[in-house]
Amino acid sequence: MEQMPSKEQILQWITDNPGLVAKRDIARAFGIKGAGRIELKRLLKELEAEGNLAKKGRSYRDPSTLPPVSILVMLAPDAQGDQFARPMEWTGDGPEPRILFIPKRGDPAMGAGAKLLARLSEVGLDEYQYEARLIRALGSNPIRVLGVFRTGAEGGRIVPIDKGQDKEWRVSRDMTLDAKDGELVEGEAIGNRKMGLPQARITARLGDPSGPRAVSLIAIHQHGIPDQFPDAVIAEADRAKPASPKGREDLRDLPLVTIDPVDARDRDDAVYAEADTAPDNPGGFVVWVAIADVSYYVRPGSALDREARKRGNSSYFPDRVVPMLPDVLSGDLCSLHEGVDRACIAVRMRLDAQGAKISHRFVRGLMRSAASLNYEQAQAAIDGMPDDVTGPLLDPVLRPLYAAYAATKTARAMRQPLDLDLPERKIILSETGEVTSVAFKERFDAHRLIEEFMILANVAAAEELVRLKTPLLYRVHEEPSPEKLDMLREVAEASGFTLAKGQVLQTSHLNRLLSAAQGSEFDELINISTLRSMTQAYYHPQNFGHFGLALRNYAHFTSPIRRYSDLIVHRALIAAHHWGDDGLSAFDIENLEETGKLISDSERRSMAAERDTTDRYLAAYLADRVGSEFAGRISGVQRFGLFVKLEETGADGLIPIRSVGREFFHYDQDNQTLTGADTGMTIGLGQKVTVRLAEAIPMTGGLMLELLTIEDRALPRGTAKRGRFNPRKPGKAAAKDAAVKRKVLRRRS
């Protein structure tokens, strides 16, 4: 059995380390493992029984002292105007200590009886023993509610829109902010509920529930995305301090730069490249990728960790972000801002002249970003238009980065990852939240450079952990199912292209299809159909490879500020390299599969909420253009109608079957077509259409369309009642054609 510490040693260690007071922290400090933990537990119980330790939850502290972060209650100012506070919990012997509250500029006024979370410093004076500085007034992180305001005789009520919350909130007349009946409002809980409905006060009026300021909030609540941090999480984040250089490799002399969108909310990756001067690698490069060391601040089992795992990822909307971590971390201490020291985990990769990675080395370091650039700014510099920031960086930093990226194109071409080219649309909002335009996001080599280096770093992380036999979460992407491939093959053939069958599918086969469609009128359709044929990527402790990237080993390492998966990979690297006590915990390892499922589900939840928000914004944008005509392509065929993607905005709308034509239609699920019973006209995926916008519903994001032309031809006039659909009564020609197609499909399968 290990040498056990004495009770005096345990007490002294707890006094010296007030922030590490859980039993596991004490065990780690004294090197106690296995059966020795039972003896440690006995010693701690004895100290507790003797009154030398106080236990709260799983933590221990000296009962004669206050913890460094405590909840206080403000007292009235004394004759000299000083404000003192008393601790909410005092278990020590003798009178409770006096605490002087020291406000800083910008602190809210704290009246008598106000509760606050405060950071304490022991001063040991006769007049008072502690000084307190405000972390957060506890009333500033209350329960929030989003709902529709309904007026009443004594004020009104908030009827929540959250599907999981059916209780209403009472609002007194003096707390309504003059909200009107039917307005969408934000409120916060106040007071203690004794009888009847809980009470709230309105903090913001958001106007029409179908208006632009309500769009993302409704999606957040409807999809159950946590958008409020508990007090304990906020307090833990507020206690965080910049990392010490101790035990870290000093990378501050490397001119690492961040390159992000112009409106980036966090910066978790930085890059640097230079020519490799080693004689064994002629024409090669050394590429550094440094990633924010979030694991230093978010320790396993902490309140921050539990909340981050629950959220899984940050969710991004056109007008707001719901972060995985509180802003003090995501926007400050963990963000790799220009000119400040930041903790990081970095990988140094050597690439050969063709851009293939030949070696890598991971370090836990301290860096200082040389510049915070955006994509447009970096690209403009390379294109001959540097500014005051990029000018001095052009030769030493930017040109070597682009040269290394140019080399990786050769390795990428040999690997043949899936080369989808889907135009990404960006919704532009005014200051009041209205959609002013829907534009295509420009893609520069600066975007591709960062993407390629992040992929290389992710591969290096996975390979390193495989080599060191350390558990991790892989990013898994399995190949498409035969059924989805058959559907893609039908779309390709209907558009005049081919996708061979009877061979082991590789991404190169799909890339040939995408290349054949490039520049044609079916370009976007083939790209979208190929994307839809893919399986969804997910996180799992078993490695099933990444089909889309054509990679055997792949894990997410580069975005720990906004993805919990990356935090797990960081902890795995810390544990594998013995960099500290904040690596993978026993809980992390035992629950990897469950964690993988949780964060895969939360990723899909965010994607659904973001998609719903985009649909609602597009519907709001088009609402005043009802009656206008638009060009589009058929992107989906169902029994009940056709889905059309509008070319101008990328919005998806529905043409109900009743407005397709004046005849019955036969639905062929195998071929994704509708065939007219009288005319034999076949409507299928990819066809060019002109439609009229019949209805736009911002509240749901729905667009209803009327079909005007197909492939620039007016609809033929059938003899049946307009808009009817009957799969049992197709015309003879259509039935014969459908039978032939089914026979062909059976032969192929």
N, C-alpha and C positions, 0 to 999 in steps of 0.2 A: 504494500500500500504506500502511496505517496506520503512524503513528510507533510503533515498537516500544519497550517499556521496556528499560532496561538490566538486567543480571543483578542488580546491587545493588538496584535498585528492586523487582524480583520478590522477592528474599530479604527485604527489609524489609517488603513487603506481607504475605508469608506469616507473618512474625513477629508483625505487628500484627493479623492476622486468622486465628488458629489454627483457627477453626471453619469457614472457607471455603477449602478447600485443594484442591478439584478443579480440573482444567484449565479447565473451563468457567467456574468462579468467577473464576479469574485472568484469563481472556479478557474476561469481562464487566467486571471492575474497570478494565481498561486500554482498554476499547472496541475490542477486537480481534475482527474478523469475517472471514468468508470465507477467502481465501487466507492472511491474516495468521495464522490458527490453525496453519498448517503451520510458519511461522517460530517461533511460540511453542513448539510441540512440540519443535523443534530446540534452542531455548534451554534448555528444561527438561531435555532429555536431557543436554546439556552440563553443567548444574549437578549433575545426578545423577552423571555420570561423574567430575566433579571432587570429589565427596564433600560438596558443599554442600547437597544435597537428598537426602532419602530418600523413595522412592516405595512406597506400599502400596496395592494396588488401583488406583484412579484418583486417589488423593490424594497430595499432596506436603507435606513438612514439613522443617524444619531438623533434620538428624540429630543435632545436638549438644543438642537439647532434647527433652523428652517431650511428647507430645500432651496437651491439657487433660483428656482422658478416657482412662485407661489401665487395662490389666489388671495387677494387682500380686499378688505372693506374700508373705504375711505371714512375718516373722521372729520368733524367740522374744524375749520381753521382755528388755531389758538390765538392768543392776544397779539402775538408777533406776526400773525398772518401765515405761519408755517402750517402745512398740512401733514398730518400723520395718518397712518393706516394701521389696522390690526390684521393679523393673519386669520383666515377662515378656519384653519385647523391648527390647534396647538396641543400637543400631547406631552410636552416636557414638564418637569417639576418647576414650581415657582411661578411667578407672574409671567405673562406672555411678553415677549420683547417689544420694544417700541421701534416703529419703522417710520423714517422720514421719507415722504414722497417728494422726489425731485423731478419736476416737470421739465420737459425740453420743448424747444420751440415747435409749434404745430400740434402739440398734444391737446386733446379736447379738455374742456373744463370738467373737473371731477368733483361733483358735489358730495356732501355727506351721505353715506349709505351706498354710494356707487361701488360696484364690484369691478375689479380689474385683475388681469394677469400681469405679473410684474417680475422683473429680474432683480434679485436681491444681491447686495454686496454687504458683507459683514464688516462693520467699522469698530465695534467694541467700545464706543464712548459711553460715559455715564448717562448722558442725556437721552441717547437713543443708540440702539445696537445694530440697526441695519439701515441702509439707504435703498430705496426702491425706484426703479425706472420702468415706465410703462412699456409693456409689450403690446397689450391690446385691452381696450375696455370690453368687458365680456358682453356688453350689449351691442358691440359692433359686429358680432358674428352670430346673429340670431337665426332662428328657423325662418326661411323665406318661403313665400307662396306666390304662385302666378295664377291669376284667375280673372274672371269677368266680374266687375263690380255691379251689384244690384242695390239701388237706393232703398231706404226704409225710413220709418218714422224717426228713429233715433240715430240715423247715420246710414248704415247699410251693411252689406255682407259681401265677402269675396267668395265666389263659387270657383273652386280650383278647376283647372283644365287637366291637371295630372290624372291619368287614368287610375293610378294607384291610390289616390287620395280623395275620399268621398265626403270628408267633413268640411263644413263651411266655417268661415272666420268672421267674427263680429267686428265691425269698425264703428267707433263712436264718431259723432258728427264733427268733432274738432280734429279728427285724424284722417279725413277722407281726401285731403288735397283738392277739394272741390271736384272730385271725379264724377263723371256723368254716368247715368245708368247705361249698362251695356259696354262700357269701356273695358279694355284689357288693362290690368294694373299689376304692379308688383307690390307685395306687402311683406312685413316682417312681424313675427310674433312679439307680443309685449305682455308683461305681467304674468302672474301665475293663474292658471285655470282653476277655478274653484267649483263653479256650477255653470251649467249651460255651455254655450259655444266658446271656444278659445278666442282670445282677442288679438287683433292685429292692427297695425297702422299702415296706411298706404305710403310707399316710398317713391313710387314713380307711376305716372300715367302714360300708358303706351298707346292710347287711342283705339282705333278700330281693330278688333281682334284679327281681321283679315288684312290689316295694314302692314307696311314693310318692317316696322320696328318690332313686330310680334313674331315674324316668321321663324327665326332661328330659336327663339325662346320656346315656342310651341313644340318644335321638333325635339328640343332637348328634354322637355318634360314628357312628351308622349312616348319617347323611346327610353325613358328612365335613366338618362345619363346624369350621374351625380355632378351637380354644379355648385355645391357648397361644401367647403372644408369644415370638418368638426373643429372645435376649439383646441383640442389636444394636438391636432395636426398643425394648425396655425402656430400654436405655441412652440412646438418642436422645431418648426421651420425658422421661427424668429430667433431661436437660440443658436442657430448655426453661425459659424464664424469661418472666415477664409482658411483654407488648408495651410498647414505649415510645410516648408520645404523639406523637413526632416524625413528621411527615408525615400525621397523622390529623386529621380534623375532630373537635373536642371536643364531644361530645354529652352530657357528664356532667350538665348542668343540665336535660336532658329527663327527666321522671319516667317513664321506660320501666318497664314491669312484665312479669314472666313469669307466665303462667297455664298450669299443667300438671296432670297427674294427681297425686293426693296422694302416690303412691309413685314419682314421677318419678325416674329415675336420671341424667338429664342435662337441661340447660336450654339449648337453642340458639336460642330465639326470644323476643324481647321486643317489646311494642307500646305505642303511645301515640297518642292522637287529640285533636284540638281543632277548634273551629269555624274555618273559613277566613274570615279578615277581609278578604280581597281583594274589592274592589267588583265584579269581574267574575265572582264565583262566589257569588251569594247563596244562603244555606242550605247551602253546601257544607262539606266537612271536609278537614282535613289529617291524614293517617294516616302514622305512622312504623312501619316494621317493621325491627328490628335483629336481625341474625343473627350468631352466633359466627363470628369470623374464623379458622376452622380452617386455612385455607391459609397463614397466617403461621407455623404450627407444623409443618405437614406439607408439606414442600417437594418439588417434583417430583424424582423419582429417588432420594429418600432411602429409608432402610430403613422408616421409618414409611409412606411413600407406597406402596412396593411391597407391604407387608403389608395396607394399607387397600384397595388395588386387588384384592388376592387375596381378601379377605373380602367386599368389595362393600357390606356393610351390617352393622349390628348385628342380632342375633337375640334375640327376647324370649320368655321362657317364664314360667309362673306363679311359679316359684321362683328364677329366676336370669336374668341377661342375659349373652350372649356379645358383647362390644362390638367395634366396628370399630377403635377406638383404645384404647390403654392408659388405665387409670383416671386417671392423673395428668393426662391431657388431657381425656378425656371427662367425668370427674367433677369436675375442678378448673379447670385453666387455661382451657379452652374453654367451660366452663359459665358461663352468665350469672347468677352468684349475686348475691344481694342485697348491696348496699353495698360491692362491690369493683369496681375498674376492670377492664374487659374489652375486648379488641380486638373490633371488629365490622365487618361490612359492612352498611350500612343503606340503605333506600330511603324517600324522602319522596314520598308520593303525594297528589295533590289529587283529591278526589272531588266531583262535583256533588251537587245536592240529591237526585237519584235514585240516588246511589251508584255512578255510572259513573266510571271513572278518566279524568281529562282530561289529566293530566301526571304525570311522575315524575322523580326525580333520585336517583342513587346516590352514596354517599360511603363512604370507608373511614374509620372513626371509632373513638373511644374512648368507651365508655358506662359508666354505673354504675346497675345496676338499683335502682329505688326499693323494690321488694318482690318476693318470690317467693311467688306465690299459687297456690292450687289451684282447680279448677273449681267445686267445691262452695262454697268460701269466697267467690269472686267473685260467684257467683250469689246466695248468701245475702245479701250486702251490697246488691245491686240489689233483692232482694225484701223489703228492710226490716229485715234482721237483720245489720248490720255488726258486726265484732268490733274488737278494739283495733288490729289492723293495717289493716283495710279502712275503718274509720271515717274517718280523716283523708284517705284516698284517694278517698272516694266521689264528692265533687263535682269535684275537679280532674282525676281520672284515670278512674274507672270509668264515671261517667255519660256523659262524652263518648265513650268507647269504644263503649258500647251505643247511643248516638245515631247514631254513624257506621255501626255494624253495621245498625241499623234502616234506614238509607238504602240500604245495599247489597242489601236484600231486593228492592227495586224493580228494580234492575239485574239481579239474579239471575232474577227472574220473567220478565223480557223475554228473557234469554238461554236459559232453559229447559234447564239441565243435567239430566242423568238424576237423578231424585229417588227413589232407592231408600231404603226404610226397613226396614233389617234389624236386629232386636234383637240386640245383642251381649251374649253371656253372659260372665260373669267367674267364674273358678274361685277360690274362697276356700280357702286352705290354713292348716292349723294350724302351730304352731312346729315340729312334727316332720314336716311334709310331707303329712299326710293331708288329703284333701278334706273340708272341713266343710260347704260348701254350694256351689251353683251358682246365681248370681243374675244378673238382667239388669242391665247397666250403665245407669245413668241418664244421659240426655243432656239437657244444659241449653243455654240460649242462649249460655252461656259457651263451650261446645264449638264451637258453630256460628260464634260470633264469631271465634275463633282460626282455624278452618278457612277462613272467608271471607277474612280478611286474609292468610292464607298463600297462598291461591290468587291473590289480587291481586298479591302480591309475586312469585310465580312467573311470572305473566303479564308483569309489568314487566321481570323479568330477561330473559325470552325476547325481548320486544320490543326491549329495549335492545341486546342482542347482535345481533339481526337488523339493527337500524338501523346498528350499527357494523361490520357485516359480519365478525363474529368467530365462528370455529368454536365449537360447543357441542354438548352432548348434549340432545336434546329428550326429553320424556316423551311417548311416542306411544301413542295408543289408537285403533285403527282400528274402523270400524263392523262390526257382526256379519255373519257369512256368511249367504247365503240359506238354507242348510240349518238353521242354528241358529235363524233367525227362523221358519222353518216349524215347528220343534219348539215354539217359544214360542207360536206361533199356535194349535197344537193344544191345548196346555195351557190357553190362555185360553178357547178354545171349549168344552173339556170342563168348564170352571169357570163357563160362562155369560157370558163376556165376548168381546169382539172386538178384533182387531188388524188394521187394514185392510191390504190388499195392493195392489200395483200402483202404488206411489208411492215417491219418494225418501225413504228412512227418515230421520226426524229424532227427536231425543230427545223432542220434544213429543208425538210419537205414542205413545212408550212411557210417557210421564208420564200421558197420558190413560188408558191401561190400568191403571197403578198407582193412579191416583186412583179409577177405577171399582171397584177391588178393595178400597180402603181401608175398614177397619171390618168387612169381610165375613169369613166363615169361611175364605175363600181368600186373605186378605191376605198372609200370610207365604209361601204357596206361589207366588203371582204374583211377589212380590219376589225369591224365591230363583230361580225359573225365569228371570226377566229377567236376573238376575246371571249365571246359567249360560249365557245366550245371548251374553253379551259376549265379545269377544276379550280376551286378556291384554295389559295394557299393558306396554311395554318401552322401552328407551333406544336412541336412534339419532341419528347426526349429521344425517340428513335429516329434514325436517319433514313429517310426514304428518297433523298435527293431532291433537286430543284429542276424540274423539267423545263420550265420557261427560260431559265438562265443557262441551261445545259451545264449544270454544275453538280458534282457529286457531293461536296461538303459545303453547306451554306448556313450561316446563322446571322441574326441581326445583332450588330455590335455598335453601329454608328449613331444611334439616336436615343440615348438613355433618358434624355429630358422628357421625351414624349412617348416612349414605348417601354413597357415593363419588361418585355422580352430581352431587350438590350441590357437592362440592369442585371438580369439573371446571368447573361453572358459575361458581363464585367465581373460579377462576383465569382464566377467560375474561373476567370483568369487570375483574380486575386488569390483564390484558394490554390490554384495550380502552381503559382509562382511564389507562394508564401509571402505575399506583400503586406499582410496585415490581418487583423482579426475581424474584418468586415467582408470576408468572402462568403461562399455558399454556406448557409446554415443547415443543420440537420432537417429542419422543416422544409427548406427550399428543395433539398435533394429528395426527401420522401414524397413530396407533393408536386414534382415536376410535371407529371402528366396532367394532374388536375389544374395546375397553373396554366399549362399550355392550352387546355380547353377553355378556361375562364377568359384568357386574354384573346384567344381566337374569336370567342363569342362577342367580347366587348368591341373588338375591331369591326366585326360585322354590324354591330349595333351603331357604332359611329358612322360607318359608311351609309347605313340606311337613313340615319338622321340627316347627314350631309346631303344625300340625294333628295330626300323629301324637301329640305330647305331650298335646294336649287330649283326643284320643280315648282315650289310655291312662288319663288322670286320670278321665275320665267312666266308663270301664269299672271302674276301681277303686272309684269312688264308688258304683256300682250293684251291685257284686259281692255285697253282703250282702242284696240285694233280689231275688235270683233267685226266680222263682215269682210275683212281684208283677205286677199288671196296670197298663198304662199307656195313655193316650190319645196318638194321634199321627196323622200324615198320610203318605200314600204320596208319597215324594219321588223315586222312581226305579223303573222297571220294566225288568227284564232277563229273558232266557230262563231264567236259573237262579233267579229269585225277585224279591222286592220289597224296596226300601229304604224304611224308615220313619223319619221324624224325630219323636222323642218331644217332646211339648209341654212337659213339665216341665223338662227339662234341655237340650233341643236336640241330644241325642245321636242319632247315626244307627245304626240296626240293620238286620240282614238277616233277612227271612223266606224261608227256602229254599223252592223250588217244591214240595218234598215235603210241606210242612205247610200249603199254601194251601187245599186242598180235596180231596174224594174223587172226582176226575174228571181227565180229560186237559185240558190247557190249550193254546190256540193263541196264540202270541206274534205281535203285530202291531208291528213295529219302527217303522213310519211313525207310527202313532197312540199308541205307547207304552202298549199295553194287553195284558192276558191275558184270553182269553175261554174260558169253560168249554164243553167239547165236548158235555156232556149238558144242562146247565142254561141255557147261553147267557149266564150271568152274566159281565159285563165288569168287570174291575178296571183302574183307570187312575190317572194322576197326580192328586193333590189330594184323593183320597177320604179321609174320616175313618175311622180304624180303632181298634179296641181290640186290644192285643197282650199277651201274657204274656212276660216275660223268661225265656228258657230257659237262657241261658249268658252270662256276662260274663268276658272274658279280659283282665285288665289288661296282661299282657305284650305283647299285640298290639293292644289297644284294640278288639277285636272284640266285638260284641253280637249274639247270636242270639235271634230272636223267634219266637213262635208267634202266628198270626193267629186271633183270636177272633170279632170282628165287623167288618163293613164298613158304614159309614153307619148304625150302630146296629142293623143286622140280622145275625142269625146266618148263618153260611155255609150255603148250600143243600147238601143231600146228593146227590152224584152217584153213579153206579153203578160207576165204575172204581176201581182200586186207589188208595188215598189217596196224594197227593203226586206222581203221575206227570204227565209233560208230554210231549205229542207234537204237534208242529206239523203233522204230516201227516194227523192224524185229527181234525179239528174236527167239531163237530156241523154239520148242514146249515144251520141258521139262522145259526150263527156264521160259517160259510164264506161264505154269501151276503152277510152284513153286511160281512165283511172285503173281499169283492170290490167291493162298492159303494163302500166307503171308498177303496180303491185307485184306482178309476176317478175319483172326485172329486178325489183328490190329483193324478192325471195331468192332469186338465183345468186345475186351478189352476196347475200349473207350466208 
